[in-house]
Amino acid sequence: MAIAYRQQVDEDTEFALWRIEETADELYRQLQLDDEEKAFTKKLSKSKRYLHWLGTRVLLRKLLRTDEYIDCKVDAHGKPYLVSLPYHISLSHSFDYAAVMISKTSPVGIDIEQIKEKVERIAGKFMRAEEMAFISEDKKIEQLYVCWCAKEAVYKCYGQKEVSFADHISLSPFTFQHHDVVQARLHKSDINLKYEVNYLQYEDYMIGYVKG
């Protein structure tokens, strides 16, 4: 499967989606891994998480336009980074899709989620009361997924642990569109950062993406 969707955010930043239709072996053969990564993948074998891990790495190579080995590590906060290439990256996956965002100039964050009714049951865990107040009844599920993806994208872009989606990330009121922008703010102690998060509905998935 080739790239399913690709978007140039600006001259230095882009993201893409990869629909995972390959077997794990087919994806694995497209990668060059070091001994540590090979050992890690063996722990994931036969699981959906293994396909997701492989899919994001294959897509990362496609975006970077290389078949060579890419040294991709994860820092103490769980944020992936490239050891020897001058790009900021963010990775995500959900069911049949892998998503990768890269930028030469700024930290980025991307999240993809398959749209399901269950989000309504857990809304209280990531939404503030004032945010629930602007959720419309006719597009409630989609709008809640925009909120989740936007907050997840901000969290990934910020790149630090111990951030509460409900307590530390707030969203300005918005009306759901298939492709639009929502204003976000991360406020924690003396940290006060503003973000403009883009979102996009792609098939039955929601994507939130942001550049710091």
C-alpha positions in Angstrom: 0.0 0.0 0.0 1.3 3.4 -0.9 0.6 6.6 1.1 -3.2 7.0 1.5 -3.2 10.7 2.2 -0.5 13.4 2.3 -0.7 17.1 3.2 1.9 19.8 3.0 1.3 22.0 6.0 3.9 24.6 5.1 7.2 24.6 3.2 9.0 22.9 6.1 6.2 20.7 7.5 4.0 17.8 6.2 2.1 14.8 7.4 0.9 11.6 5.8 -1.3 8.6 6.5 -0.5 5.0 5.6 -3.2 2.4 5.4 -1.7 -0.8 6.8 -2.7 -3.6 4.5 0.6 -5.4 4.5 1.6 -8.3 6.6 4.1 -7.7 9.4 6.8 -9.5 7.3 6.1 -7.3 4.3 6.5 -4.2 6.4 9.6 -5.5 8.3 11.4 -6.2 5.0 11.1 -2.5 4.1 13.0 -1.5 7.3 16.6 -1.4 8.4 16.8 -2.0 12.2 19.6 -2.1 14.7 19.9 -4.9 17.2 18.0 -3.0 19.9 15.1 -2.4 17.6 15.1 -6.0 16.4 14.9 -7.2 20.0 12.1 -4.7 20.7 10.0 -5.9 17.7 10.3 -9.5 18.9 8.5 -8.5 22.0 5.7 -7.1 19.9 5.3 -9.9 17.4 1.9 -11.1 16.4 0.1 -8.1 18.0 -1.6 -5.1 16.4 0.9 -2.9 18.2 3.6 -4.6 16.1 1.9 -3.7 12.9 1.5 -0.1 14.1 5.1 0.2 15.1 6.3 -1.1 11.7 3.8 1.0 9.8 4.8 4.3 11.4 8.5 3.5 10.7 7.9 2.6 7.1 5.9 5.8 6.6 8.6 7.8 8.3 11.1 6.6 5.7 8.7 7.5 2.9 8.3 11.0 4.2 12.1 11.4 4.7 12.5 9.9 1.2 15.2 7.4 2.2 15.7 3.6 2.3 18.7 4.0 4.6 18.7 3.2 8.3 17.0 5.9 10.4 18.1 6.2 14.0 14.7 6.9 15.7 14.8 6.9 19.5 12.3 7.8 22.3 13.2 10.3 25.0 12.5 10.1 28.7 9.0 11.7 28.1 8.1 9.1 25.4 8.6 11.6 22.6 10.2 10.1 19.4 13.2 11.9 17.9 15.7 11.4 15.2 19.3 11.1 16.3 21.1 12.2 13.2 18.5 13.9 11.0 17.4 17.6 11.4 13.7 16.9 11.7 11.1 17.1 14.4 8.7 14.1 14.2 5.4 12.9 15.7 3.9 9.4 15.2 0.4 8.1 15.7 -1.8 5.1 14.7 -5.3 3.8 15.0 -6.7 0.5 13.8 -5.8 0.3 10.0 -3.8 3.6 9.8 -0.4 4.9 10.7 0.2 8.7 10.8 3.5 10.6 10.7 4.2 14.3 10.8 7.7 15.9 10.2 9.0 19.4 10.3 12.5 20.9 9.8 11.8 23.9 12.0 9.5 23.3 14.9 8.1 20.6 17.2 5.0 18.9 15.9 2.2 16.7 17.2 -0.3 14.5 15.4 -3.0 12.1 16.5 -5.3 9.9 14.6 -8.4 8.1 16.1 -11.1 6.0 14.6 -14.4 7.6 15.4 -16.5 5.5 17.7 -19.5 6.1 20.0 -17.5 5.2 23.1 -15.8 8.6 23.2 -19.0 10.0 24.8 -18.6 7.7 27.8 -15.1 9.0 28.6 -15.5 12.6 27.7 -15.4 13.6 31.4 -11.8 12.4 31.6 -10.5 14.9 29.0 -13.1 17.6 28.7 -13.8 20.7 30.9 -17.3 21.7 31.8 -17.0 24.9 29.7 -15.8 22.7 26.7 -18.8 20.3 27.0 -21.0 23.4 26.9 -20.1 24.1 23.2 -20.5 20.5 22.0 -23.4 20.3 19.6 -25.9 17.5 19.8 -26.0 16.7 16.1 -22.2 16.4 15.7 -21.4 15.4 19.3 -19.2 12.3 18.6 -17.2 14.0 15.8 -16.7 17.1 17.9 -15.6 15.2 20.9 -13.0 13.4 18.7 -11.8 16.8 17.5 -11.3 17.8 21.1 -9.4 14.5 22.0 -7.2 14.6 18.9 -6.4 18.3 19.4 -5.4 17.8 23.0 -3.4 14.8 22.1 -1.6 16.6 19.3 -0.8 19.5 21.7 0.5 17.1 24.3 2.8 15.4 21.8 4.0 18.7 20.4 4.8 20.0 24.0 6.6 16.8 24.7 6.6 16.7 28.5 4.9 14.2 30.8 2.5 15.0 33.6 0.0 17.0 31.5 -3.7 16.6 32.2 -5.9 17.0 29.1 -8.8 18.3 31.3 -6.7 20.4 33.8 -3.9 21.8 31.6 -5.2 21.9 28.0 -8.2 24.1 27.1 -9.9 24.6 23.8 -11.8 27.6 22.5 -15.4 27.1 21.3 -15.7 25.9 17.7 -18.3 24.5 15.3 -17.4 21.2 13.7 -16.4 21.2 10.1 -14.7 18.4 8.2 -11.4 20.3 8.0 -10.8 23.3 10.2 -8.8 24.9 13.0 -9.3 25.0 16.8 -7.5 27.3 19.2 -5.8 25.6 22.2 -3.9 26.7 25.2 -1.6 24.7 27.5 -1.5 26.3 30.9 0.5 24.6 33.8 2.2 26.4 36.6 4.2 29.2 34.9 3.8 27.6 31.4 1.3 29.3 29.2 1.4 28.3 25.5 -1.0 28.9 22.7 -1.5 26.5 19.8 -3.5 26.6 16.6 -4.5 23.0 16.0 -5.8 21.8 12.6 -8.1 18.9 12.4 -9.4 16.7 9.5 -12.0 14.0 9.2 -10.7 11.3 6.9 -13.1 8.5 6.2 -14.2 7.3 9.7 -11.1 8.7 11.4 -10.3 12.0 13.0 -6.9 13.6 12.8 -5.5 16.5 14.8 -2.2 18.0 13.9 -0.2 21.0 15.2 3.1 22.8 14.7 4.7 24.4 17.7 
